[in-house]
Amino acid sequence: MEKINATELETLRVCFPQMGVKGDVDEFIKVKVEYDKLKINSNGQVTVLDLSYDQLTGEIPKELGNLNALGDLDLSNNHLTGEIPKELGSLNALVYLDLYSNQLTGKIPKELGNLSALEKLDLSRNQLTGQIPKELGNLNALTVLILYNNQLTGEIPKELGNLSALTWLELNNNQLTGQIPKELGNLSALEELWLHNNKLTGEIPKELGNLNALKELYLYYNQLTGEIPKELGNLNALKELYLSENQLTGEIPKELGNLNALRKLDLNNNHDLKVDLSALSSFHFEVDVSGINTIKTKPLKSPLDYFMIAQYVILGYADLITDIIVIVTLINTDRVGLATINIFFIVLGMFLGYWNTKERTLWDLFLNVTQLSILVDGFQTLKEGKQTDGLVKSKKMDAIVRSMPSVILQLFSVLIDLEKYPAGTYAYNTFIASIALGILGASVTLSGLHYKAGNRLLSWQFGVINLYYFSEILMRCILVAIAFVSVQEYAFIAVGIDVFLRVLVVTKSGIEDIVRKIKNIDISMTCLYLGSDNALNYLEAWNLGSLLTFLESLIFIIVMLTLDTDILHTLRTRQTAQHLCYVMLCSFFAKTGLYYYIENEMESPKDDNVGTETQNEMHPV
């Protein structure tokens, strides 16, 4: 105690009680000195004051500003409240200021910009508000600036670009707005730039490509627009690049393939990005564009291609007419509930068709409500000599939202009235043929849009992928049909749980933040994921979807084989229940084996890769 300068000792005796230190203050000081938490120089002045994890309460005393020789002030991981005193800005010798994880409020004092010797400033995990003071740009010695998890607003000061020694800049999890200052490209020593979970707008500055030492660039969960700058391909030290949950457009720059140190490129939920397959396949790192509506457009090269487009338009209207006939038939046979469900899926198809348009104008609404969108997209495709985005999106949505529900309804109708349709009769064979053709049509459509299918319908790769989708759709259709046959309307509970869990996967959310992300849910992608576990095109989503499908199948197989109802008794007596079980199990094993073969072993058709373009295509490497 005798070594501490009397003036500074008195300052400590004043400050500590204000921060919740109780009892003998001198004894508290003595303990801190013994454990090197409080250090003094030869003049008896305090140089280090470490009170982290001391359960401190109250406010930070302004008298701490009188400790002129203080070089290290650590008050982190306490329960301090109130504002940061501006008097701390007079600590000219301060090198390290850590106020991490308290309950501090108010603005960051601009006087902190006077700390010319400061090397580390950590104010994260508090409740600070207001703007980041531009005066912090005066801290020429600063190497670490950490302000994340506060409630800071306003723009990022361009003056931060003057911090030439800065290696870490973490401003994430605030409410910052405006554009990313191009001046940040001057921070040649910067290794970590974390700006995610803000409200930043505008384009990504190409000047960020000058950050040669940068290892981590996190810009996800903002409102950034424009194209990804090709200059980011100059970041040779970069290991992680996260740009997901923005509004980026254009193509993924092929220059990113030069990033030899890169491990992960996350672009998911940038709905208007385009991907060149030949460039993407050259990337040696993992690319994540999950949650983006996968679209693959193909050029029309032969008369057969043009014929197939015309056939698609004709079959689209034929399918619509068939649906109308089925609805009328169901109503006439007192199956109003089934007719209503069929109408619902037709209306859902119209809504999603409108939702998938870029502008969502009244004209788009008119085309989808009147079903003229099929004709318009088909005509535009024939005119351009290339499948339009609208046509391909319509194909995918028809396969999942129209064809699969139609198959399920027909299968359900057969199973609940099995006595009316003895095996081998014309009615029975008609239903079975219709169901098989419906599944085949959906599987062929989805197969043609797979990134490894190529541009030819007769390639063996297309055949393998078609077997995968046929197995998967068959299993999903049987699962939903036997669920409603077994427990009737209670099956909606299982459907609701399935939808909820798949929404979590689509949005990459936990249960705790799904409400926050609900407005950003991609309805189209969620519907596609309900029909196909491979809709999101990345392994984790497929694994989770397949596990969910398998567990649901197992549950309803047990219910179908054990529950005592007249319908299920008939299914078991006629061995139909057993046959359905065999088909579902075989389908599951087939789809699992084929998936891993397609993703890990099968190569794309070599003559189709060059020049093939996909929009929002997921291709994990």
N, C-alpha and C positions, 0 to 999 in steps of 0.2 A: 504493500500500500504506500510505503514511504517513497517508492520510486516514481509514483505518478505525480506529475505536476499538480500543485495545489489547485490551480484554476480549473484544470481539466477534471480533476477529481470531483470538484464541486459540480461541474457540469454533468458528470455521470450520476451523481447523487440526485440531481434534479430530473434527469431524463428517465432513469430506470423505473421509478414509481409511476411515471406517466404511461409506461408501456406494460403495466400490470405486475411489475416485480414487487413481491410482498416480503415482509420480514426485514432482516438486517441487510441493507443494501451493501454495506462495506464487505460483509461476508460473501455476498453474491459476486462482487467485484473480485475478491480474492480467489474464489473458485475459478472464475473465468481466466484469471491470469495463470493459475496453476495448470490449466488445461490448454493453454495457448489460444484461447478464444478471445483474449484481450491482450494485445501486445503494445509495448511502449518503446520509444527510441531512447537514446542516451540523454536527451533533454527532458525525459519524463512525459513526453507527449504520446497520446494514443495514436498508433498507426494501423492497428487491426481491431475491428470490433465485430465478432461473429456471434450473433444471438439467434441463429437459425434453430428451428425445432425447439424453441423454449416456451411455447404456449403463451406468447405475449399477446396482450390485449390493449385496448386503448389506441391512441393516435401516436404517430411518429413525432417526437418533440422537435420543435424548430431549433432548440438549443444544440442539437447535434451539429448544426452548422458552425459551431464555435470550435470544433475539434480540427484545428487548422492543418495538422499533420496526418490526418486520417487518410489512409490509402485503400483500405478494404472495409466496406460496410455491408454486412450480410444479415438481413432481417427476414430472410425467406422462410416459408412454411410456418407461419404464425397466424394470428387472428387479428392483426392490426386493421384498424378502420380509419376513416377520415381521409383527408387529402395528403398528397406528398408535399411536405413543406418546401417552399421555394428557397429557403435558407440553405438547403443542401447544395444549391448551385454555387455556394461560396467555398466549397471544399476543393481548393485548387490542386491538392495532392491526390485526390481520389482517383484510383485506378479501377476499382471493382465496386459496383453498386448492384446489389441483388435484393429485390423486393418481391421475388416470385412467390406466388400462392399465398396471398393475404386477402383482405376484403377492402382494399383501398378504393376510394371513389374520387370523383372530380377529374380535373384535367391534368395532363402531364405538364409540369412547370417548364416554361420556356427557359428559365434560368439554368436548367440542367445543361443547356448548350454552352455554358461557360466552363464546363469541366474539361479543360484542354488536355489533361493527362488520362482521361477515362478510356479504358480499353474494353470493358464489358458493362453493358447496361441491360438488366433483365427485370422487366416490370410485368411479366406475363402472369396469367391466371389471377387477375384482379377484376375490378368492376370500373375501370377507368373509362371516362367518356371524353367527348370533344375530339379535336383534330390532333394529329401528330405534329408537334412544333417543328417548324422549318429550321429553327435554331439548332436542332440536333445535327444538322448538316455541317456544323462547325467543329464537330468532335473528330479532329483529324487522326487521333490515335485509336479510335474505336475499331475493334475487331469483331465484336459480337453485339448485335442489337436484337433483343427478343421482346416483342410486345403482344404475343398471341393471347387469345382467350380473354379479351376485354370487350368493351363496347365502343371502340373508337370509330369515329365517323370522318367524313370528308375525304379529300384526295391524299394520295401518297405524295409527300413533298418531293419535288424534283431535286431539292438541295441534298437529299440523301445520296445522290449520285456523286457528291464530293468526298464521300467517305472511302478514300482510296485504300485504306488498310482493312476494310470490312471483309470478314470471311463468312459470317452468318447473318442473315436478315430474315427474321420470322415475324410476319405481320398477319398471319392467318387467324381465322375465327374471330373476326371483327365485323364491322359494318362499313368498311371502306368503299368508297365509290370513285367514279371517274376512271381515267385511263391509267395504265401502267406507264410511269414516266420513262421515256427513252433514255434519260440520263442514268438509269440503273445499269445501262450497258457499259458505263465507265468503271464499274467496280471490278477491276481486273483480278483481285484476289478472292472474290466471292466464291464460296463453295456450296452454300445452301441458300436457296431463295424460295421461301414459303409464303405464298400469297393466297392460298386456297381458303374457301369458305368466307368470301366477302361478296361484294356487289360490284365488282370491277367491270367496266364496259370497254368498248373499243377493241382495237386489234392488238395482237401480241407484237410488241416492238421488235423489229428486225435487229435492233442494236443489242438485244440479249444474246445474239450470236457471237458477240465479242467476249463473252465471259468464259475465257479459256480454262479457268480453274473450276468451273461449276460442276458439281456432282449430282445435285438434286434440284429439280425445278418443279414445283408444285403450284399449279394455277387452277386446279379443279374447283368445281362449285362456285363459278362466277357467271358473268353474263357476257363473256368475251365473244366477239364476232370476227368475221373476216377469215382469211386463210392462215394456215400454219406457215410461219416464215421459213423459207428454205435455209436461211442463215443459221437456224438451230442445228443444222448438220455440221457446223464448225465446232460444236461443243465436244471436243474429243475426250474430256474427262467425265462426261455426263453418264450417270448410272441409272437414274430414274427420271422419267418425264411423264408427268400426270397432267393431262389437259381435259379430263372428262367433265361431263355435266356443264358444258358451255353451249354456245351456238355457233361453233366454228363451221366453215364451209370450205368448198374446194377439195383438192386432192391432197393426200398425204405426200409430202415432198420426198422424192426418191433419195434426196441428200441425207435423210435420216438414216439410211442404210450404211452411211459411213461411220456411224457412232459405235466404234468397236467396244467401248466400255459399257454401253447401254444394256441393261437387263430387262427393263420393263417400259413399255410405251402404252399408256392408258388413255384411250380416246372415247370411251363409251358415252352414249347419250349426247353425241353431237350429230343430230339427225340428218344434216345435209352434207356430211363428208362423203367424198368419193374415193374409191380405192382402185389403183391399178394392180391387177393380180401379178403381173410380171415383176413389178417393183416390190410388192409386198412379199412375194415368195423368196426374195433375196435377203430379207431381213433375218438376222441371226438371233434376234431377241423376241420376247413374247409381246405380241400386239393384242390389246384388248379393246374391241369396239362392241362389246356386249351391250344389250339393251337398245341397240340401234336396229331399225327395221332393215333386214338384209334384202337387198335388191340386186339381182344380176340381170343385166340387159345383154341381149345377143344381137348381132347383125343378121339381117336376112340375106343369105348368100345364094340360095337356090330356089327354083320354082316351088319345091316342096315346102320351104320355109314360108313362102307367101301363102301357099295353100293351107298350112297349119294355122296361120293367123286368121284367115277367113273362116276356117273350121271352128276355131275358138269362139269367134263372134257368133256363129250360127248355133253352136252348142250352148253358149251362154244363154241365148234366148230360148232354146229348147229346154234347158234346165229350168228356167223361170216358168215356162208354160207347164212343164211337168209338175213343178211345185204347186202351182195354182190348181191343177187337176187333182193332185193328192189332197190338198186342203179341202176342196169341195167334196171329195169322196169321204174324207174323215168326218166332215160335218154331217153328211147324209147318213153315215153309219153311227151317229151319236158319239163320235170320238172328238168332241169339241175341244177338250183339253189338249189333245195332240195337235189338232189343227191350229190352236192358238200358239203353241210352242213353235210350230213351223212358221207361222206368220212372224213371230218374234225374231227368228233368225234371218228372215228375209229383210225385215226392217233394220236389224243390227248390221247386216251387210251393206245396206244403203248408208247408214250412219258412218260406218267405218270407211266406206268409199269416199264419202265427203270429208271425213276427218283426215284422210291420207293425202288430200290435195294440198298443194303448197299455199295457195292464197285463201282457200275456204270462202269463195265468193258466192253470191246468190246463184250465179250461173253454174258453179260446181254443185251446189245443192240441188238445182233443178235437174241437172244431168243424172245425178245419183237417185233422186226420188223417182224420176221417170224411167230409170234404167237405160237411158240413152248413152251413159258413159261407156258402156261396152262397145257400142257402135263407134263412138267418137275416138276412143283409144285405139280400136282396131284400125280405123281409117288413118289415124295419125301415124301408126306403126307402118302401115303399107306405104304411106307417103314418104316417110323418112328413111325407109329401108333398114330400120333398127327398132327393136322393141322399145316402147316408151316406158318410163317409170310407172306411169299410170296403169298400163296394161299388165306389167309384171306384178305390181301391188294387187291388182284385181285378181290375178291368177292365184296368188298366195291366200288372199282373204277368202276367195271362193272355195278353195280346197279345204280350209279349216272351218270357216263360218257357215258355209252353205252345204258342201258335200258331206262332211262328217256328221253334222246334225241330221241330215236327211237319212244317212245310213243308220244312225242310231235309232231314229224314229221308226224306220222300217223294221229293223231288227227287234225293237221293243214290241211292235205290233204283232210280229210273228210269234214271239215268245209268250205273250200273254193270251193269245188265241191259238195255241198250238193244235188244239183239237180240230180247229176249222181248216188247218193246212197240213194234212197228212203228207209225209215224205213221198216224193215221186209225183205228186199231183201237179197240175199246170200252175195253180196259184202258188204253191210252195216253191216250185222251180223258178217262177218269175221273180218272187221275192229274193231268193238266193242269188239269182243272176244279177238283179238290180243292186243288191248289196255289194256283191263282188266287183261289179263294174264301177260303183261309186267309190269304193276303196282304191281300186286300180287307177281311176281318174285322178283322185287326190294324190296318190303316190307318184304318178307320172308327172303331175304338175310340180310338186315339191322337188322331185329328183332333177328336173330340168333346170331348177334354180340353184342347185347345190354347186359350190365353187369347184368341185372336182369332177363335175359331170361333163364338162366340155360343151361343144356346140353341136354335137351330133347325137340324134336319138338312138342310133344303132351301135354306139360304142359299148364295150363290155363294162366300162366304168359306170355308164348310165344304168346298165342292167343291175349291177351290184347295189348301187344306191337306191334303185327302185325297189329291190327286195327289202332293203332296210326300212324304207318308208312304208311299204305294204305291211310288213310285220308290225311296225309301230302303230300305224293307224288301225289295223285290225284289232290289236290288243286294246287300244283306247276305246274303240267303239263297243266292243264286247263288254268291257269293264263298265262303262256308263249304262249300257242297256241292262245288264244283270243287276246293277245297283238299284235301278228304278223298278225292275221286275221283283226284286227281293223285298225291298222295304218301302216301295212306293214313294210317297212324297217326302219321307224322312231322308231319302237320298240327297235332297237339297242341302242337308246339313253337311254331308261329306263333300258335296260339290263346293259349298261355301268355304270349307276349310282348305280344299285343294286350291281354289282361286286365291285365297288370302296368302297361302304359303308361296305360290308361284309369283304373286305380286311382290313379295319380299325379295325373291330371287331377281326378278326383272329390274327392280329399283335398287338392288344391292343394299337393302336397308335392314336394320334390326327392328324388332317390334317397337322399341322405344322411340324411333324417329320416323316411323312410317307415316304418321299424321303430318309431319313437316314436309314430307316428300309427295304427299298424295296428289297435289296439283300437277306434279311433273310425271305422273305415271303414263307410260306409253300404252294406251289402250289396245292399239293394234298388236303390238308385240306381246302383250299379256294374252290376248286371244290366240295368237299363234303358238305361244308356249303352252297353252292349255291343250292344244291339239298335238303338238310335237315336242318331245323333250329336247330335240336338237335345234329348236327355233332360235335360240340365243347363240348357238355356235361356239360355245366354249365348254371345256370339260367339266368344270365345277357345276355349271347349270345342268348339264346333261346328267351328271351323277346324281344330283339332288332330285331332278325330275324323274329319273328312272327309279330311284329308291322310293319316291312317293307313289309312283305308278305300281310298283311291285307290292308295296304294303297295302295299298287300296285293293289290288287284285286279290291278294291273299285273304284279306278280311271278307270280301264279298263272295269269294269262292267258298269259304267256310260257311257263311250265311246261307248261300244257295244250296249247299249240301246238307244243312242241318235244320234250317228254319221250317216250321210246319205250316205251310199254306197250301191252298188248292193248286195254285199255279206252279209253285216249286215242286209239289208232289208229282204233278204231271210231267214236269221237266225231268225229274229223277227217274220216274217210271219208264219214260221213253228213251232214257240214256242220253238225252240232250244235254243235261247239266254236266255229265261226265265228259262228253265230247267238247263242250265249251271250255272246261277246265284244261283239257289236253291242248286245245288250240291256243289258249292264253299262255300257258307255260312254254309251249314251243315257240310262240311269237316272241316272248320275252327273251328267251335264250338266243333266238335268231337275231333280234335287233341288237342285243348286247355284243354278240360276236362280230356282227357286221359293222357296228359302229367303230369298234377298236381296230378292225381291219382297215376300214376306209380312212380313218384319221391317221393311223400309224404306219400302214404298209402300202396302201394303194396310191399310185401316182396319177396325177391329172393327165389327160390325153396330151401328148407332147405337141401336137400340131395345132392345139387350140389355145395355148397359153398366150401367145404373142398378140398384143393388141386387144385382148379381152378386157373389158372394163366392168367393174362392179361398183355399185354405189352402196356405201355403208356395209361392206363385206367384212365379216370376221374371219381372220385367218391366223390362229395361234401357231407360232413357230417355235 
